[in-house]
Amino acid sequence: METHNQWMERALQLAEYGRGQVSPNPMVGCVIVHNGRIIGEGWHRAYGEPHAEVRAIADADAKGNSHLLPQATAYVTLEPCSHTGKTPPCADLLVNRRLKKVVICNSDPNPLVSGRGIRRLRDAGIEVECDVLQARGLELNKRFFTAMTLGRPYVILKWAETADGFLGYHAGNPVQISGALSNMRVHKWRTEEDSIMVGYKTALMDNPRLNVRHWTGTNPVRIVTDRRLQLPAHLHLLDNSQSTILVNYDRGTEIPSEPERYATPSTAYLKIDRERDEIAQLLEGLHARKIQSVLVEGGAAVINAFLESGLWDEIRRCQGKLTIGEGVNAPVPRGIFQGWEQIGDDLWTFYNRL
């Protein structure tokens, strides 16, 4: 088992390289081992491109190791797919190349796979072992697993508050709470999530861009609540520089066949029914667009609405050194405390709902 863990650790490391690039697919890594030596490895690099198993076998071929595959073991972080999507089934590839054994970290909850890949391998006479470093794999792909099992995006609530517990002044004047290092970290987080959200007042008063400027990566889809479509057109959120969704009462929208993050940058609309739970409807709409995660950056009303709904997964709270005496009260963290981190002068604390 220690040997299995060693190779699966490497596969998980490779899978991590796909973070921020592969959604709505999961991050997957694959390592092919023969007699204690890696003969091929790969990872899923971008949505629509070859899967990890394809790249690992191509790597083995390129290194002149094709003849070793029938005596080799493939370590893969997710059950090989058994259906044709944007790429052919990886389970069929492993069967055709006559791998001796396949070791899997997590089964795939996708109804199109869900055990079929494992069954295809076993029916072909390939030995299969499952659940190696299972918890690590679930953590790696928590966004994908949440989307597949709960039918909603993975929700991260993030805010910065002053040392005396305020988000800002009552008048709405912007307050710089977090430092430069924290801002860099937040922009890195933005590259890792499919979407980023603020409420109407934050959009109006702060005029945020909600893009990635202090890190290298993909801009998330911007989401803003504008129930009556009253936000002025000069705001950065309406500049068509990246995909933006306005959550509103007054206009419908067609759900595109591809998620907005892969469409031409534009403004789209997600209509909600004021008689139903708004947070649940929002998450339903985002899930239908294949958006698997949302980073909620404020303000207080939006964050508190998510907290009250129970439809959230993580809290990331920044506490700066500034004090302002009075203002808008910061939300009260809930859930299970996970730890803390000092970033410059800022104290970050982290919580999980479960």
N, C-alpha and C positions, 0 to 999 in steps of 0.2 A: 504493500500500500504506500510506503514511503516513496518508492520509485514512481508510482502513479501520481502521487502528489507533486513530485518534482516536475514531471513533464506537463501536468495540468497547470501548474503555476506559470510555466512559460507560455502556455496557450492563453491563459488569462491576461498575461502581460501583453501579448500580441493583440488580443482583442481590444484592449484599452486604447490602442493607437487609432481606432476608428471613432473615438468619442467626438461627438459634434458633427460627424460626417455621414453617418449611415442611416439615421432615422428616416422613415419609420421602421426600418429593419433593426434587429438587435446587433450589438457588437459581438463578433465571433472571432476566435482565434483557433488555429489548428497546427499541431506539431506531429510529424510522422517520425517514429523512432524504430531503428533496427539495431538489435544487439547493443543497446545502451548508447546509441549515437543518433543525433538528429540528422535525418537524411533529407528533410524538406519541411518547410514551415510557411505559414501565411496568415493573413487576416483579411476580413472584409473591410475594404478601404473607403468605399463610398456607395451610397444608395444607387442601385441599378448596375453596379459593377460586379465582377465575379466574387463568389463567396469564398470563405476562408479555406474550405477543403479544396476548391479548384486551384487556388493560389499555392497551397501547400504541395499538391501533386505536381503542378507545373514547376515548382521550385525543385522538387525531387528529380523530375525529368531533366531540367536544365543542368543539374549537377551530375548527371549520368547515373542516377540511382534508380532508374525505372525498374530494373530487374530485381531490386530488393523489396519492392512493394508487397508481393505475395507473402513475405515473411515478416512484414512490418506491422506496427500498431499505430493507429491514428488517435491522437488525443484532441478532442474537439469540445469547445465550451458549451455548445448547444446541439441538441439532436439534429442530425443532418436532415435537410428538407426533403420532402418526398413528392412535391408538386412542382409544376412548371409555372413560374412567375415571370420575373424579368430575366431569370436565368434557369437553366435546366436543373432537375433534381440532383442534389449532392449525394443522396443515398445511392442513386443509380451509378454515379461516377465511382464511388467507393466499391460497389459491387463489381463493376466492369473492370476496375483495376486490381481486383482480387486481393484487397487488404485482408490480412489475417485476423486482426482484432480492431475494434473501435471502442475507446473509452470516452464516456460522455459526462460532462459536468451537470447539465440541466436538460430535462425533457422540455420540449417545445409546447407551450400551451396554445399556440395558434391552431384553431380547428382544422386548418388545411394540413397540418402535420400531426401533432398530438398523438405520438406513439407509432404512427405509420412509418416514419423513417427508421425507427428501431426494429419494427417488425420486418421491413424490407431487408434490412441487413441480416437479421437472424434467419429469415427464410432462405437467404442465399448462402447460408453456412458460415457467416462471419460471426465470431464471438463478440458479444457486446457486454460491456460493464457500465453501469450508470451511477450517477450521484456522487462522483468524486469531486470533492471541494464544492459541494452543492451550494452551501451558504454564500461562498465567495461569488459564485456565478449569479445567484439571485440578487446580490448587492450590485454587481456590475451592471446588470440589465434590469434594474428595478423599474425604470420607465416603461420598457417593453412589457414586462410582466404585469405591471399595473394596468396598462392599456388592454392587454389581452384578457385578464381575469376580472377586472372591475369595470371595464368599458368606459374608462375616463383617463385623462392625462394625469401624470404624476405632478403634484402641486407642491411647490416650494414657496414659502412665505419669507420674505426678506425685508428687513427694515433697519434703519439707523436711528438711534435715539440719543439725546443728550445725557450727560451724567446725572441730571435731575429728572429724567424720564419723560422728555417731550420730543415729539417728531418735528416740531417747528412752532412758529408763532401763530396765534389765532388768526391774524390778518392774512396769513398765507404767504408772507414774505419768505423767500428761500433762505435756508440756513445750511451752511456747510458744516456737517457733523463729522463725517468720516475723513480720514487722511488719504494721502496719495497712494499708499501701499494697499489700503483697503479698496480704494476705487479700482486699482489694477486687478485685484482679486475678483471683484464683482464683474468686471468686464470679461475676465476669463470664464466665470460662471455663465455669462450670457452666451458665450460660444458653445456651451455644452447643452443648452436647452432649446427646444423647438420654438418656444414663444416667450414673450415677456409682457406683463400686464400692469397697467395703472388705471386709477379711477378718473372720473371727469374732473374733479377739482385739481388733482395733481397735474393732469394734462394742461389745464387752463392756467394755473398759477406758476408752475415750474417750467412749462414748455420744454419737456425733455425730448431728447432724440431717441433714446432707447436703442442705440446701436452699439457697435463694438469699436471703440477708438483707442483703448489703452492695452489692447491685446490683439493677437492675430487670430482670425477665425471668421465663421459665418454669422451674419446678423440674424437674430431671431425674428420671427413674425411678431409684430407689435399688436397688442390688443388694448383697447381703451373702451370703457363704458361711456357711451354718449346716447343716453336713452331717447332723447328727442332730437338728436342730430343738430345740436346747437354749437358745437365747437367751431371757432372761427377758422377759416381756411388758411390763415397765415401760419398756423402752428406747425412745428417740425413734424408732428405725427401725421400730418396730412400732406406731406411734401412728395409722396410717391417715391421716395428714395429706397424704401424697402416695403415688403408686404405688410399691410396693416388691416386689422379687422375692427370695425366699429360695432359694438354690442348695443342694440337699440330696440325700441318699441315700434318704430314707425316705418320700417322698410324691410322687405324680405330679401332673400338672396338664394341663388342657386349654389348648391355645394359642388365644387369642382371635383372632377375625377381624380385629380392629383392634389396633394396638399399645397397650401398657399406658399410654403417655403420654397417650392420648386417652380412656382409660376412666375410670370413677369411681375416685377414689383408694382403693386397697385393697391387701391383701397377696396376692401370688400365689406359686406354687411352681414351681421348675424342677428336675426330678429329673435327676440324673446317675448314670451307671454307674461304680462305683468301680473296675471293671476296665479302663476306657478312659481316655484322656487327658482330664483334667478341664477344662483350658483350652479345648481344641478343642470339647468338648461344650457348655461354657458359651456360647461364641461362636456355635455352631450354634443353640442355643436362643434367643439374643437376636436373631439374624438372622431366625429364623422369626417372631419377634414384631415385625419391621420396625424394630428398634432399630439404627440405623446407626452409632452411636459410643458409646464408653464411656470415661469418665475414671476411671482407677484411682488412688485416693488412698491406698492402703496396706492393711495394713502391709507389713513386709519380706517375709514369706512369700509373700504374694499377688504383690507386684511381682516378686520373684525367680522365681516360677513362670511369670509371663508372659515374663520375660527368657529363661528356659531354653527355653520353648516356641518362641520365635521369632515368636510371634503377637502382635506389637505394631508400632506405626508411629512413635510419637514419645515422647521423654522430655523432661519439663520439671522440672528440678532446682533447688530453692531452697537456697542455703547462707547461713545466718544467722551472726551474730557470736557467739552464745552458745557456750560450751564447757562440757562436763559431765564430761569425764575418762574415763568408761566408760559402756557401755550397749549398745543394739542397733545393730549395724553397719548403716550405710546401704548400699543396693545400689550396685553399681559400674556407672556408665553404659556403654552400648555404642553401637554404630552410628557414624554420621557426625556430627561436631560441626557445628552450624549457626550458632552465635553465642551471644552473652551479652547480658544487660541488667541494669543496676543499678536496683533498685526500692527506694527508701529505703535502709536499711542492708543489704538482701539482694541477693546476687548470684544471678541466674538464668542457667542454662546450658541449651542446647537441643540435642537430638540427633534424627536420623532414622535409622530402621533401614536404609534404602536411600539 
